[in-house]
Amino acid sequence: MKAILEFDLDREEDVDAHLRAVKSMDMALVLWEIAYNTKKKIHSKVEFDKLDAYEAVEEVFSKLWEIMNERGINLDELVH
């Protein structure tokens, strides 16, 4: 079996769809990192550093942005 994706890069909708397709592996790796590593790291940090709820939320979102930036995931480019 074979699947071929074709995009007309002269159409803005296809440019957006192409970018999402090209970035799909990076997005999957971001989700994997969040699901399997980040939760454990932040849970430990909350426990050992005694973060309050506000600090914990800030830590979570700071880490999410860091992981996305490392993989070149820009939500404003992918979803608009």
Legacy VTK file of the C-alpha trace (Angstrom):
# vtk DataFile Version 3.0
C-alpha trace
ASCII
DATASET POLYDATA
POINTS 80 float
0.000 0.000 0.000
1.084 3.523 -0.680
-0.199 6.945 0.300
0.815 10.148 -1.398
0.039 13.537 0.080
-0.125 16.360 -2.408
-0.219 20.046 -1.553
-0.754 23.037 -3.810
1.673 25.465 -2.186
0.097 28.336 -4.099
-3.015 27.947 -1.919
-2.780 29.271 1.644
-4.888 26.409 3.038
-2.523 23.869 1.525
0.536 25.740 2.803
-0.911 25.447 6.328
-1.771 21.766 5.849
1.712 21.087 4.453
3.387 22.730 7.452
1.267 20.652 9.835
2.154 17.469 7.965
5.859 18.321 7.913
5.839 19.124 11.646
3.806 16.062 12.684
6.821 14.084 13.944
8.066 17.074 15.950
4.597 17.470 17.452
4.482 13.762 18.319
7.891 14.023 19.998
6.739 17.055 21.995
3.701 15.121 23.212
5.849 12.096 24.050
8.254 14.264 26.057
5.368 15.857 27.945
3.591 12.566 28.630
6.563 10.489 29.704
9.246 12.788 31.071
7.924 16.225 31.939
5.204 15.016 34.291
7.741 13.106 36.392
10.212 16.002 36.444
7.651 18.578 37.478
6.042 16.262 40.010
9.438 15.840 41.673
10.102 19.569 41.548
6.747 20.335 43.180
7.431 17.778 45.896
11.049 18.687 46.658
10.929 22.447 46.045
7.541 22.752 47.759
5.998 24.822 44.955
2.567 26.306 45.549
-0.212 25.881 42.963
0.628 29.098 41.082
4.338 28.228 40.899
3.507 24.697 39.746
1.292 25.974 36.924
4.001 28.426 35.873
6.560 25.610 35.901
4.342 23.377 33.750
3.712 26.020 31.107
7.297 27.197 31.107
8.421 23.628 30.438
5.789 23.148 27.708
6.993 26.246 25.828
10.612 25.147 26.263
9.908 21.696 24.790
7.945 23.157 21.878
10.698 25.677 21.132
13.341 22.925 21.189
11.384 21.063 18.482
10.531 24.166 16.444
6.818 23.957 17.181
5.194 27.378 16.849
1.495 27.156 17.638
0.779 30.491 15.973
2.090 29.066 12.692
0.254 25.765 12.982
-3.120 26.959 14.247
-4.560 30.221 13.046
LINES 1 81
80 0 1 2 3 4 5 6 7 8 9 10 11 12 13 14 15 16 17 18 19 20 21 22 23 24 25 26 27 28 29 30 31 32 33 34 35 36 37 38 39 40 41 42 43 44 45 46 47 48 49 50 51 52 53 54 55 56 57 58 59 60 61 62 63 64 65 66 67 68 69 70 71 72 73 74 75 76 77 78 79
